[in-house]
Amino acid sequence: MSTELAWFKSTYSSNEGGECVEVAWRKSSYSGNEGGACVEVAETPGVVHVRDSKDKSGPQLTFDPAAWKAFVSFAATAEV
């Protein structure tokens, strides 16, 4: 898996300068290349964004960073 981040400029940014926001999405290391369940995450200081990597323009979930950290910690120790 590549560790390179994909940067996307906010749709609220113009080409004339001004306030610009960029978000880096990264694919879960558990996502396979076979087209299975894939999750991408973009972390910012105030919120963590989560989306389906197969539907990049589809809905996104947002989480408080502390809640996301707690979820990831739980998921890492949960038995499948």
Secondary structure, DSSP 8 states (H G I E B T S, - for coil): -----EEEE-TT-BTTBS---EEEEEE-TT--SSS---EEEEE-SS-EEEEETT-TTS-EEEE-HHHHHHHHHHHHH---
